[in-house]
Amino acid sequence: MVAVGSRFSEWSPFAAMVMVECLDVGLTTLGKAAMSRGMNHFVFVVYSNALASIILLPSSFVTNRTRSPLSFSLLCKFFLLGLLGITIMQNCVFTGIDYSSPTLGSAMSNLTPAITFVLAVILRMEKLNIGSSISQIKVMGTVLSISGALLVTLYKGSPIGGFRTQPSPSQPLPSPLAETSNWVIGGLFLATASLSLAAWNITQAVTVKGYSSQLTIVAFYCLFGTIQSAILSLIVVRDPNAWKISPDIELISIFYSAIVGSVVTFSVLTWCIKRKGPVFVVLFKPVGIAIAAFSSVVFLGETLHVGSVIGAGIIAIGFYTVLWAQSKEDNAKSLEVDRQSSPSAQTSPLLESLERNVLA
């Protein structure tokens, strides 16, 4: 039983991150459906995070009555988390997709692992030993995962089964110049979102080390993000009718985003960052692209292409390569700790001294 419990504790962060990616696919699908019916994405961010704050704040006070006091520096960290993870990241993602497409959004999101890895190495939160085979394997697996994700989103190839989707003749085609310009603008917004998410991962890791109440962290940075996004939306959104919510897919998407996208996802991400660090969390981002590709076929009836299959295979290889290297690194650290704390290691100098005296 002890071995089973230890094994479950070891693999629970991996299962949790796969679950998060699956939930994110559902959130993207509902969000796209709501915005296609005219819902403003700035308003969507405000309402979903406001509802999440209403759920999280009372829960944090009820479950953490003995938590440490909130200092001014800690509140500043919560403010920064809300700015990076909600106000900048979420609004830039939806704005970028509005200018370009979800395909470019999925591709640009895979910049986050590389940016986070670089920031973690610069800030000395992640050790990179180029001469170590484990570090080389981790880098190789990361590159494979990102390459596979780019292939899934940027290269379709021939459709499997011979089904092709024809464009609707009733929709006018945009001019190539306007389409290219919008694509570049969208790419800049999405690149900013990836940079913001990477900085959020680093800041979250620092905050978790200094404050143990994960639910309080999520609740307060959700609250700060809601206030910041509301101020931004009041400046950007001039139409009062945009704040009206229809009791259909728009309301469902807000509840799903608040409960699943904010409460569940942010709590799981905070827990995984505390257990495994910020780089471990973003390594799962390419896996979500493969999940989205196959979910589109199953739930939306879209055609599966050769590029999706090949890219998903490359992602899987890179994903398990990183997991193998991570497990080897964790085992090596555990063995080192056990060796240093074992009684035999502590008494070995005395034994050596006795042996020298006998030989003398």
N, C-alpha and C positions, 0 to 999 in steps of 0.2 A: 504493500500500500504506500509506503514511504517513497519507493522508487516511482510509482505511478504519479503520486502527487508532485514529485520533483520534476518529472517529465512534463506534466501539465503546466506547471509554473514556468518552465523553460520555453515552451512553445506557445503559451497564451498570447504574448505580444504579437507573434506572427499571425495567428488566427484573428486577433483583434484588428490588425491593419488590413487584412483581406476583407473583413466585414465592413470596415470603413469605406474601402474603395467600392464595394457593391452598393452601399447606401448612397454614395456620391453619384453613382450612375442613375439611381432612381431620382435623386434631387435634380440632376441636370435635365432628365426627361420631363419632369413636372414643370420645372422652371421654363424650359423652352416652350412647352404647351401654353403656359400662362402668358408669357410675353408675346407669343404669336397672336394672342387674342387682344393685344393692345395694352397690356400691363406695363407700366414704366419700371425699368430695372432699378432705378434709384429708390423708388417707392417700395419695391419688393425687398430690397436690402434693409430698409428702415423697419418695415412692418415685421419681417421675420425675426430680426434681432431684438426688436422691442418685445415681441411675444416670448422669445427665449429668455430675456432678462426678467420678465414677470414670473416665469417658471423657476429660474435659477436662483434669484436673490432670496426669496423666502426659504427655499430648500437649503441654501448655504447657511443661513442663520439657525435653522432648526437642527441640522445634522452636525454643525461645527460650533457648538456653544462654548467649547473650551479652546478655541483657536487663538493664535497669537494676535496681539493688537495690530491694527493697520497703521503703519507709519506713513509719513508723507512720501518718502522715497519709494515705498511699495506701491502707493497709489499712482505715482508717476510711471512706474513700470506697467501697471494695469492700463493706464492711459496710452502708453506707447504700444502695448499689445493690441488694444482696440484700434489704434490708428493704422498699424501695420496689417493686422489680420482681417479687419472688417472694412474700415473706411477706404483705405487705399486698395487692398487686394481684391475684395469682392466687387467694388465698383469698377475697378479697372478691367477685371475679367469680363463682366457683362457689357461694358462699353466696347472693349476690344472685339468681342464676339458680334456685337451689333454692327461694327464697322466691317468686319471680315466674315468669319464663319466659325462654327464649332470645331472644324477640322484644324484650322490654324491655332485655335485655343488649346486643343489637346496637344498639338505639337509643341507650342511654346511653354506649356506647363512643365514639360520635361527638362527645361533649363533649371528648374528648382533644385534637383539633386546636385548638379554640378556647382551651382552658386552656393548652396548650403555647405557642401564639402569644402569649397575654397574658403568660405568665411570661418568654418569650424577649425580648419588648419591654421588660418591666420591668427585666430583668437586662441589657439592652442587648446581647443576643446576636443580635437581629434588628432591623434598621432599618425603621421604618415612616414613610414620608413621605406624608402624606395628599394633598399637592399633586401627587405623582408619579402619572402614569397607570399605570405598572407596578405600583405598590403598590395602587392602586385595583382593578386587574384581579385581582391575587392575592387581595385580600379578597373580591371578588365571586365568584371561582371557589371559594374556600373555603366561602362561605355557600351556594353552589349545591350543592356536594358534600354538605355536612351536611344540607341540606334534602331532597335526593334520598334520602339514606340513611334519614332519618326517615320519608319517605313510603313507602319499601320495607317498613319494619318495622311501621309503625303503620296503614297503609291498605292493605287487600287489594283491595277492589273486586270486580267480577264475575270469576268464574273463566273462563279462556280455554279454549274447547272444551266448555263446558257441564257440566264435572264438578265436583261439590260433595262435600266430605267431611262426612259426618253424624257427630255425636257418638255414642259408644257408650251405649246405654240402660242397660248394666249398671253404669256408673260413676256414683256419686252426685255431684250437683252441690254444690259448697261454698256456704256462705251468702255473700250479697253483702258483708256487713260483714267477715267473715274474709278473703275474697278481696281486698278493698280494702286492708285492713290489711297483709296479706302483700305486696301489690304495692308499697305505700309503703316498707315495710322493705327489700324487695329493691331498690327504686330508690335508697335511701340507700346501701346497700352498693355498688351499681354506680357511683354518683356518686363514692364514695370511691375506687373502683378507677381511675376515669378521672383523678381528681386525682393519685393515686399514680403512674400511668403517665406523666402529663405531667411530674411532678417527676423521674421516672426518666430521661426523655429529656434533660432539662436537665442533670442530674447526670452522665449518661453522656457528654454532649458536653464537659463540663468535664474529666472524667477522661481522655478520649481525647486531649485537647490536651496534658495533662501527662505521659501515659504512652503510648508508642507500641505496646506489645505488646497487640494486641487479644485474642488467645487467652488471655493471662494474666488480663486483666480479666474476661472471661466465665467462666473457670474459678473464680476466687476469689469472685466475687459469687454464682456458682451454689453454691459450697460454703457461704458464709455464709448464703444463703437457705435451704439445706437444713437447717442447724443451727437456725436461727430457727424454721422451719416445724415441725421435729421437736419442739422444745420446746412450741410452740403446740399441736400435735396431741396431745401427751401430756397436756396440761391439758384440752383440749376433748373428745377422744375417750376415753370411759371403757370402751368395750367392747373387750376384747382380741381378739375374733374379727374386728374390723374391720381388723386388720392382716394378716389372711390373704388371699393373692391366689390367685384361681383361674387355672389354666393355660389360659385361653381368651381372650376379648376383653379381659379386665382386664389380663392380662400383655402382650398385643399393644399395648394403648393406652399402657401405661407405657413400653414400648420406643420406640414412635413418639413419644411426648411427650418422652422423654429425648434421642433422637437427632435427630429433626426439629424438635420444638418448642423444645428448649433449645439443643443444640449448633449446628445449622444456622441456625435463626432468629436466635438471639442474636448469633451471629458475623456474619451478614449485616447485622443491624440496627446493630451496632457499626461495621462498615465503612461503611455508608451514612451514619451520623451523622457519621463522620469526613470523608467526602467532601462531603456536602451540608448537614449541620446537622440539628438536632432537628425543626424545623418541617417539613422536606421529608419525613421519615419518617412522621409522623402524618397527612400529607395523603393517604396511600394507604389509610387506615383505611376511608373510605366505599366504596372500590373493593371491599373484601372483602365488603361486604354484598351487592353485586350478584353477585359470584362465588358466594356462599352461596345466594342465591335461585335461580339457575339450576342450581347443583349439586344442590340439593334435588330439583329436577324430574328431572334426569338419573339420579342415583344412588339417591335415596330414593323416587322415584315420586310425589312430592307434586304438587299442582295449581298451575300458574302462574296468577297473578291479574293483572288490569289494573294494579293499583297497583305491582306488582313491575316491570312493563315500563316504566311511566312514570317511576318512581323511578330505575331503572337508566339510562334515557336522560338524566335530569337529572344524575345522578352523572357520566356520561361527559362531558357538556358542561362541568361544573365542573372535572372532572379535567383535561381537555385545555386548559381556560382557564388553570389554574394552571401547567401544564407550559409553555405558550406564554409566559406572563409570566416564569417562571423562566429559560427559555432566552434571552429578550430581555435580562433582567438580567445573566445570565452573559456574553452577548456584549458588552454595554456595558462590563462590568468588564474583559474581555479587551482590548477596543479601547483603553480608558483606560491599561491597563498597557503595551500595545505602543506607544502614543503617547508615554508618558513615558520609555520605555527606548530609543526609536529614536534613531539618531545625528543625524538631521535635527532632532529636537526639541532635542537638546543643543547643536547648533551654530547654531541659528537666532538666538540673541542676538548672536553674533559677526558673522553675516551682516548683521544689522540695523545693527550698529555701523559696519561697513564701508560700508554704503549711506549712512548719515548722513554719514560723513567725505567720501565722494565728492560728495554733494550740497552739502556745505559748501564 
